[in-house]
Amino acid sequence: MKKYFKRIVAVALVVMTTTACDRNFEEINPNVPNTVTPDLLLPTIIRSTVNENMGIGWGIGNIVIQHTAKIQFVNEDRYGWGQFNGVWNTMYGNLRDVQNMYDIASKANPVQRNYMGIALVMKSWMMSLVTDAYGDCPYSEATKGKTDNFFPKYDTQEAIYAGILRDLTEANNLLNTANERVSGDILYSGDVTRWKRLANSLRLRYLMRISNRRNVATDMQAIVGNPTTNPIFASNADNAAMRYLPTVPNQFPLYTSRVGSVDEFRLSKTLGDQLTALNDPRIRVFARPTVSSVAAGRPQWVGVPNGLDDNAALIFNGGAQNISRIGTPYYIDGFGTPTDAELNIARGIIMTFGELQFILAEAAQKRLITGSAREFYERGIAASFGFYGLTVPADYLTQSGVAFTEANALNLIGTQKWISLFYSGLEAWFDWRRTNIPALRAGVSNLNNNRIPVRFFYPDAEFTLNRPNLDEAIQRQGPNDINTAVWWDK
């Protein structure tokens, strides 16, 4: 008994001693930094937000826009949606570090203008994802928790977009290559010129996004009409597309997934039929020929309709062996190492030169800017093919369904833009909601009264932690429902 008692006393003394030492550990430990620098914050900001964009793109973005479809566990494909909180949590979680990066850079001596500009670009892109996915949300007070504002108001989407465009304009003015090196940049390797081009290209994206709600012609023309002051993407070399490593710790998100989980997702019949009709070689990048057709020596690409019930999806066209899987660049079955060419395709995409060209094509066709809609359109197609290491076939641009015509220009532009945005996060969904191009239809067994969803549910945590402000936003915007359109979509 005495021996047992002595052990208890010994353990208690250890605990007391450890606790006492721990009270001042941070004060005496030289390895605990009191401050950080922007270059230490930037890699994680880029990596985690881009990875979330690609993750939600795989899980929902590709499905809702009918680039891919599911053959198992098909609830998401039938619009039996629950909450998707990853975008909300990831963007707001990283927004604190973005604000810290901006504040640290602004107080440095000398002021680190490039880091300030990069912070504003990342903030703008991140907040666009949140508001386009959910609608009204915290913006102006979103990073004021340190000042005891724990219940941020929900800004209107109109106000959020005004702030986004204002911040991107300021970023363009701040970013300058002279005498200020940028480290920790896993997107552009410190190339500030390309960050500046991204800022202005995003401005054009977001001006086009709100173009159904206000006249954006003057603002768009001011950007494209003054490339010296407002440079934009000039080629695929400017793509904001993070290149992953062939092995850990920074692989393309799907590379670490189980084969079974990935194989639930297959080529959508909507996209597959469109590419097949155009004899479009991009189908060989986006998807693999069916297992059975390869075995028979006649490779074929076959998609499955979106929105089938579990049984119909699993047995469609004779079963999984007769439906195309996702393309090799995006998943290598967990074996081997991706090639350099595959790593150039399986990137974490924020925005591409091809998308910009289609934005300019639409703007020119609508007379929002000067320039040839046809030339922008054809450059967009060439850029998309080039991104995948392909060359536009000789007769591709002259065939029916691709050849530019004034009468069908907007539909052609929108369709090619939709194809080019394959596995680009949520951007294809956002853009489709604005244009309704192509003319997608809800799947036959959908659970949403034949409607394709147009937003996410707000997270449950917001109802618990910030209920009054959320209720005000819902009253203003409309029901917390996947069919309630956001401001720019009304």
C-alpha positions in Angstrom: 0.0 0.0 0.0 2.8 2.4 0.9 4.5 1.5 -2.4 1.3 2.4 -4.3 0.9 5.6 -2.3 4.5 6.7 -3.2 3.7 6.1 -6.9 0.7 8.4 -6.7 2.7 11.1 -5.0 5.4 10.8 -7.6 3.0 11.1 -10.5 1.3 14.2 -8.8 4.7 15.9 -8.4 5.5 15.3 -12.0 2.2 16.7 -13.1 2.6 19.8 -10.8 6.1 20.3 -12.0 5.2 20.0 -15.7 2.2 22.4 -15.2 4.3 24.9 -13.5 7.0 24.9 -16.1 4.4 25.1 -18.9 3.0 28.3 -17.5 6.0 30.2 -18.7 7.1 27.9 -21.5 6.3 30.3 -24.3 8.1 33.1 -22.5 11.4 31.2 -22.2 11.2 29.0 -25.3 13.4 30.6 -28.0 11.8 28.5 -30.7 8.3 30.1 -30.3 8.2 33.1 -32.8 6.7 36.3 -31.6 6.0 37.5 -35.2 5.8 35.9 -38.6 6.6 37.3 -42.0 4.4 37.2 -45.1 6.5 34.6 -46.9 5.7 32.1 -44.1 1.9 32.7 -44.4 1.7 32.7 -48.2 2.3 29.0 -49.1 -0.4 27.7 -46.7 -2.9 30.3 -47.9 -2.4 29.3 -51.5 -2.2 25.6 -51.0 -5.2 25.1 -48.7 -7.6 27.4 -50.6 -6.6 26.0 -54.0 -6.9 22.4 -52.7 -10.4 23.1 -51.3 -11.5 24.6 -54.6 -10.3 21.4 -56.4 -11.9 19.2 -53.7 -15.3 20.7 -53.9 -14.9 20.8 -57.7 -14.5 17.1 -57.7 -17.2 16.3 -55.2 -19.9 18.7 -56.5 -18.7 21.2 -59.1 -18.1 18.6 -61.9 -21.4 16.8 -61.1 -23.8 19.8 -61.0 -22.4 21.2 -64.2 -22.5 17.7 -65.8 -18.9 17.2 -66.6 -19.0 14.0 -64.5 -21.8 11.8 -63.1 -22.0 9.2 -60.3 -22.7 5.5 -60.6 -22.7 4.8 -56.8 -23.9 6.8 -53.8 -25.7 9.1 -56.2 -27.5 11.5 -53.8 -25.4 14.5 -54.8 -26.0 13.8 -58.4 -29.7 13.7 -57.8 -29.6 17.0 -55.8 -30.3 15.4 -52.5 -27.9 18.0 -51.1 -27.0 18.5 -47.5 -24.5 21.1 -46.4 -21.1 21.7 -48.1 -19.2 23.6 -45.5 -15.7 23.2 -46.9 -15.6 26.4 -48.9 -17.0 28.4 -46.0 -14.7 27.0 -43.4 -11.5 27.0 -45.5 -11.9 30.4 -46.9 -12.8 32.1 -43.7 -10.2 30.1 -41.8 -7.5 31.3 -44.2 -8.9 34.9 -44.5 -7.4 35.6 -41.0 -3.9 34.8 -42.3 -4.6 36.8 -45.5 -5.4 39.8 -43.3 -2.4 39.2 -41.1 -0.2 39.0 -44.2 -1.6 42.3 -45.4 -1.2 44.0 -42.0 2.4 42.8 -41.5 3.4 43.9 -45.0 1.7 47.3 -44.6 3.6 47.9 -41.3 7.0 46.7 -42.5 9.8 49.2 -43.1 9.9 49.6 -46.0 6.3 48.7 -46.8 6.0 45.4 -48.7 3.6 46.5 -51.4 3.8 43.3 -53.4 2.7 41.1 -50.4 -0.1 43.6 -49.8 -1.2 43.2 -53.4 -1.0 39.5 -53.4 -3.1 39.4 -50.1 -5.8 41.5 -51.8 -5.8 39.2 -54.9 -6.2 36.1 -52.7 -8.8 37.7 -50.5 -10.8 38.7 -53.6 -10.8 35.2 -55.1 -11.5 33.6 -51.8 -14.5 35.8 -51.0 -15.9 35.4 -54.5 -16.0 31.7 -53.9 -17.9 32.1 -50.7 -20.4 34.7 -52.0 -21.0 32.9 -55.3 -21.6 29.6 -53.4 -23.8 30.9 -50.6 -24.9 34.4 -51.4 -24.8 37.2 -48.8 -22.1 36.5 -46.2 -19.8 38.2 -43.7 -17.3 40.4 -45.6 -16.6 43.9 -44.1 -16.5 42.5 -40.6 -15.2 39.0 -41.4 -11.7 39.5 -39.9 -12.5 41.7 -36.9 -12.7 38.9 -34.3 -9.5 40.2 -32.6 -11.3 43.5 -31.9 -14.1 41.6 -30.1 -16.5 41.6 -33.0 -17.5 38.0 -32.8 -20.8 38.4 -34.7 -20.0 39.8 -38.1 -22.8 41.2 -40.2 -23.8 39.6 -43.5 -23.0 42.0 -46.3 -25.1 42.0 -49.4 -23.6 40.3 -52.4 -23.8 43.6 -54.3 -21.6 45.3 -51.6 -19.2 42.3 -51.5 -18.7 42.5 -55.3 -18.0 46.3 -55.0 -15.4 45.5 -52.4 -13.8 42.7 -54.4 -13.5 44.9 -57.5 -12.1 47.8 -55.3 -9.5 45.5 -53.7 -8.4 44.1 -57.1 -8.0 47.6 -58.4 -5.8 48.4 -55.4 -3.9 45.2 -55.9 -3.1 46.3 -59.5 -1.7 49.6 -58.2 0.3 48.0 -55.4 2.0 45.2 -57.3 5.3 46.3 -58.7 8.4 44.3 -59.6 10.9 46.9 -58.5 13.2 46.2 -55.5 10.9 43.9 -53.6 11.4 40.1 -53.8 8.5 37.8 -53.0 9.2 34.5 -51.4 6.9 31.6 -50.4 5.0 31.9 -53.6 4.0 28.4 -54.7 1.7 29.7 -57.5 3.9 32.1 -59.5 7.4 31.6 -57.9 7.5 35.3 -57.0 6.7 36.6 -60.4 4.8 39.8 -59.5 4.0 40.6 -63.1 1.9 37.5 -63.3 0.1 38.4 -60.0 -0.7 41.8 -61.5 -2.1 40.1 -64.6 -4.2 37.8 -62.4 -5.6 40.8 -60.5 -6.9 42.4 -63.7 -8.1 39.2 -65.3 -10.1 38.5 -62.2 -11.5 42.0 -62.4 -12.8 41.1 -65.9 -14.3 37.8 -64.6 -16.1 39.5 -61.8 -17.3 42.4 -63.9 -18.8 39.9 -66.3 -20.3 38.0 -63.4 -22.4 41.1 -62.4 -23.0 42.3 -65.9 -26.7 41.3 -65.8 -27.2 43.6 -62.8 -25.3 46.7 -63.8 -23.6 48.3 -66.8 -19.9 47.2 -66.7 -18.9 48.4 -70.2 -16.9 51.4 -69.0 -15.0 49.4 -66.4 -14.2 46.5 -68.7 -13.1 48.8 -71.5 -10.9 50.7 -69.1 -9.0 47.5 -68.4 -8.6 46.1 -71.9 -8.0 49.5 -73.4 -4.9 50.3 -71.2 -2.7 47.1 -71.1 0.2 49.1 -69.8 -1.6 50.1 -66.6 -3.9 47.1 -66.5 -2.0 44.1 -67.9 -4.0 40.9 -68.3 -3.1 37.3 -69.1 -1.2 37.2 -72.3 -0.8 33.4 -72.8 -1.1 30.1 -71.0 2.2 30.9 -69.3 0.2 33.3 -67.1 -2.4 30.7 -66.0 -3.1 30.9 -62.2 -2.9 27.1 -62.0 -0.8 25.7 -59.1 1.5 22.9 -60.2 1.6 19.9 -57.8 4.5 17.7 -56.9 4.7 14.1 -58.1 4.8 12.8 -54.5 3.9 13.9 -51.0 3.6 16.4 -49.4 1.8 18.4 -52.1 0.2 16.1 -54.5 -2.9 16.7 -56.6 -5.8 16.0 -54.2 -7.1 12.9 -56.0 -3.8 11.1 -56.1 -4.2 10.0 -52.5 -7.8 8.8 -52.9 -8.9 5.2 -52.9 -9.7 3.6 -56.3 -13.2 2.8 -55.3 -14.0 6.4 -54.2 -12.7 7.8 -57.4 -14.5 5.2 -59.5 -17.9 6.3 -58.2 -17.4 9.3 -60.6 -17.5 8.8 -64.3 -17.7 10.8 -67.5 -21.1 12.6 -67.8 -23.1 11.7 -70.9 -23.8 15.4 -71.4 -20.1 16.3 -71.8 -19.2 13.0 -73.5 -21.8 13.3 -76.2 -20.8 16.9 -76.8 -17.2 16.1 -77.3 -17.9 13.0 -79.4 -20.2 15.0 -81.7 -17.4 17.5 -82.3 -14.7 14.8 -82.6 -12.9 16.8 -79.8 -9.6 15.2 -78.7 -10.0 16.7 -75.2 -12.2 13.8 -74.4 -9.1 11.6 -74.3 -7.7 13.9 -71.5 -10.9 14.2 -69.5 -11.8 10.5 -69.6 -10.5 7.0 -70.4 -12.0 4.6 -72.9 -14.2 2.0 -71.4 -12.5 -1.1 -70.1 -14.6 -3.4 -72.3 -13.9 -1.4 -75.5 -10.2 -1.5 -74.9 -10.3 -5.2 -74.3 -12.2 -5.6 -77.6 -9.5 -3.5 -79.4 -12.0 -0.7 -80.3 -11.6 2.1 -77.7 -14.7 4.1 -77.0 -15.6 6.9 -74.6 -19.1 6.5 -73.1 -20.7 8.7 -70.5 -23.5 8.1 -68.0 -26.5 10.4 -67.6 -26.6 12.5 -64.5 -29.2 12.1 -61.9 -30.0 8.4 -62.2 -31.1 6.4 -59.2 -28.6 3.9 -57.6 -29.7 0.9 -59.6 -30.1 2.6 -63.0 -26.7 4.3 -62.6 -24.9 1.1 -61.7 -26.3 -1.0 -64.6 -26.3 1.8 -67.3 -24.9 0.5 -70.6 -24.2 -2.9 -69.1 -22.3 -1.7 -66.0 -19.1 0.0 -64.9 -16.9 -1.7 -67.4 -18.8 0.1 -70.2 -18.6 3.6 -68.7 -15.6 5.9 -69.0 -13.5 6.6 -65.9 -11.8 10.0 -65.1 -8.8 10.8 -67.3 -5.4 9.5 -66.3 -3.8 12.9 -65.5 -6.3 13.3 -62.7 -5.9 9.9 -61.2 -3.2 7.3 -61.6 -4.9 4.5 -59.6 -2.5 5.1 -56.7 0.3 3.4 -58.5 3.4 4.9 -60.1 4.4 8.5 -60.5 2.6 11.0 -62.7 4.5 12.2 -65.7 5.6 15.8 -66.2 2.8 16.1 -68.9 0.2 14.8 -66.5 1.3 17.3 -63.8 0.9 20.1 -66.2 -2.8 19.1 -66.6 -3.7 18.1 -63.0 -3.3 21.6 -61.6 -5.0 23.6 -58.9 -6.8 26.1 -61.0 -7.8 29.7 -60.0 -8.1 31.1 -63.5 -6.7 30.4 -67.0 -5.9 32.4 -70.1 -8.5 30.3 -72.0 -11.3 31.4 -69.6 -10.2 35.1 -70.0 -10.4 34.8 -73.8 -14.0 33.5 -73.6 -14.9 36.4 -71.2 -13.4 38.8 -73.7 -15.3 37.1 -76.6 -18.6 37.5 -74.8 -17.8 41.1 -73.8 -16.9 41.9 -77.4 -20.0 40.2 -78.8 -22.2 42.2 -76.3 -20.3 45.4 -77.3 -19.0 45.9 -73.7 -15.5 46.2 -75.1 -13.9 46.8 -78.5 -12.3 43.9 -80.3 -13.3 40.8 -82.4 -15.5 38.3 -80.6 -14.5 35.7 -83.1 -10.8 36.2 -82.6 -11.1 36.0 -78.8 -13.3 32.9 -79.1 -10.8 31.1 -81.4 -7.9 32.1 -79.1 -9.9 30.7 -76.2 -10.3 27.3 -77.9 -6.6 27.3 -78.8 -5.6 28.1 -75.3 -7.8 25.4 -73.9 -6.3 22.8 -76.2 -2.9 24.1 -75.4 -3.4 23.7 -71.7 -3.9 20.0 -72.2 -0.9 19.7 -74.5 -3.1 19.5 -77.6 -3.2 21.3 -80.9 -6.5 22.4 -82.4 -7.3 19.9 -85.3 -7.2 21.5 -88.8 -11.0 21.3 -89.4 -12.1 21.8 -85.8 -12.9 25.5 -86.0 -14.8 25.2 -89.3 -17.2 22.4 -88.4 -20.8 22.9 -87.5 -21.2 23.4 -83.8 -17.9 25.2 -83.5 -17.6 27.6 -86.5 -18.3 31.1 -85.3 -21.5 32.8 -86.5 -23.0 36.0 -85.3 -26.4 34.5 -84.9 -25.2 31.8 -82.5 -22.2 33.5 -81.1 -23.1 33.6 -77.4 -24.1 30.0 -77.4 -20.9 28.9 -79.1 -18.8 31.0 -76.7 -20.6 29.7 -73.6 -20.4 26.1 -74.8 -16.7 26.2 -75.4 -16.1 28.0 -72.1 -18.1 25.2 -70.3 -15.9 22.6 -71.9 -12.7 24.5 -71.1 -13.7 24.8 -67.4 -13.6 21.0 -66.9 -12.5 20.3 -63.3 -11.8 23.9 -62.4 -13.5 24.0 -59.1 -16.9 25.7 -59.0 -16.3 28.3 -61.8 -18.2 26.4 -64.5 -21.2 26.2 -62.2 -21.1 29.9 -61.3 -20.8 30.8 -65.0 -23.6 28.5 -66.1 -26.0 30.0 -63.5 -25.3 33.4 -65.1 -25.7 32.3 -68.7 -27.7 29.1 -68.7 -25.3 27.9 -71.4 -25.3 25.1 -72.3 -28.9 24.1 -71.8 -28.5 21.6 -69.0 -31.4 19.6 -67.7 -31.9 18.0 -64.3 -31.5 14.2 -64.3 -34.5 12.0 -64.7 -34.4 10.8 -61.1 -33.6 14.1 -59.5 -34.9 15.0 -56.0 -35.3 18.7 -56.6 -38.4 19.1 -58.7 -36.4 19.2 -62.0 -34.3 22.1 -60.9 -30.6 22.3 -60.9 -29.3 23.9 -57.6 -28.1 27.4 -57.7 -26.4 27.8 -54.3 -25.3 26.0 -51.1 -27.1 25.8 -47.8 -25.6 28.0 -45.1 -23.7 26.0 -42.4 -25.6 25.0 -39.3 -22.9 26.5 -37.1 -24.0 30.0 -38.4 -27.5 29.4 -37.0 -26.0 28.7 -33.6 -23.2 31.2 -33.5 -24.4 34.2 -35.6 -28.2 33.7 -35.8 -29.5 37.3 -35.8 -27.2 38.4 -38.7 -27.9 35.2 -40.6 -31.6 35.6 -40.2 -31.4 39.2 -41.5 -29.5 37.9 -44.6 -32.1 35.2 -45.3 -34.9 37.6 -44.9 -33.2 39.9 -47.4 -32.0 37.3 -49.9 -34.6 34.6 -49.7 -35.0 31.2 -48.1 -32.0 29.2 -47.1 -32.6 26.8 -50.0 -30.5 25.4 -52.9 -33.0 27.0 -55.3 -32.7 30.6 -54.0 -30.7 32.6 -56.6 -28.0 34.9 -55.4 -28.1 38.7 -56.3 -26.2 38.6 -59.6 -28.3 35.6 -60.7 -31.7 37.3 -60.2 
